Amino acid sequence: MDARTPLIAGNWKMFKTPQEAARDAAALAELVKGVEGVDVMIAPTFACLVPVAQALEGSAVALGAQNMHWETEGAYTGELSGPMLKAAGCSHVIIGHSERRQYFGETDETVNKKIKAALEAGLKAVLCIGETEEERDQEKTLNVLDKQLKDGLKDIFPGSGEDALVVAYEPVWAIGTGKTATDDQAQEAHAFIRKVLAELLGKDLAKSTRILYGGSVKPANIAALMSKPDIDGGLVGGASLDPETFSQIVKFQ
Ligand SMILES: O=C[C@H](O)COP(=O)(O)O
């Protein structure tokens, strides 16, 4: 029996003004108050981090960012560093989301640098990986996951027994499309990811690392996904925007 506490994370992507984000974070904190046995995190836009951190004060809901730069500071217009995120109140950072890979030139190499920098800054890194529809159709899913993990985690050794690394499996074809991977498709990918993590990080760390599923997670499908042995939580986009709906996902048990 392993002891991975489920993590339900909300990626708010490019939605909400600072005022709306603070209001919704406060509402969520109230809705999930007292819920035990599950960790909760929300990741608003950079502009919303400080007001949301204030709204979450005294709550167990953690704050994450959606991206970061690998340098600690410098002439990088438009970027934020790990220490800056930490100072703004973040404990987590999402790295390598498929939207960043697709639209903003994120590569396994930049993902690798960012994860190293995140861990150095004392942030928990949520590494996103996943195949496109074309890659799945060509039966390349496991090869894609293998490469994204091996290149993304090259020379990275999070301390053993810690939960500093989280992996999110997000099949690109399931993001925002309403198509969810079946529980069995997700479990197959998650079991494979854990096997590769064991090769890279050792069995103990692979066993304690949380692997989240992302892609059209909703209150109606979270329980079935969570019933699978290697699915340890969800990275939720659209259904995390409404506090009431997201709180239902948090309360899946
Ligand atoms: O980061 C979250 C994922 O991209 C999933 O988004 P979605 O729940 O809207 O499909």
The ligand as a Tripos MOL2 file, in Angstrom:
@<TRIPOS>MOLECULE
LIG
   10     9     1     0     0
SMALL
NO_CHARGES

@<TRIPOS>ATOM
      1 O1         -4.1670   21.8910  -17.4430 O.2       1 LIG1
      2 C1         -5.2870   21.4120  -17.6600 C.2       1 LIG1
      3 C2         -5.5790   20.7080  -18.8790 C.3       1 LIG1
      4 O2         -5.0800   21.3700  -19.9890 O.3       1 LIG1
      5 C3         -6.9670   20.1990  -19.0080 C.3       1 LIG1
      6 O3         -7.8670   21.1630  -19.4740 O.3       1 LIG1
      7 P1         -9.4210   20.7770  -19.5780 P.3       1 LIG1
      8 O4         -9.8030   20.2320  -18.2240 O.co2     1 LIG1
      9 O5        -10.1120   22.0630  -19.8940 O.co2     1 LIG1
     10 O6         -9.5480   19.7360  -20.6290 O.co2     1 LIG1
@<TRIPOS>BOND
     1     1     2 2
     2     2     3 1
     3     3     4 1
     4     3     5 1
     5     5     6 1
     6     6     7 1
     7     7     8 2
     8     7     9 1
     9     7    10 1
@<TRIPOS>SUBSTRUCTURE
     1 LIG1         1 GROUP 0 **** ****
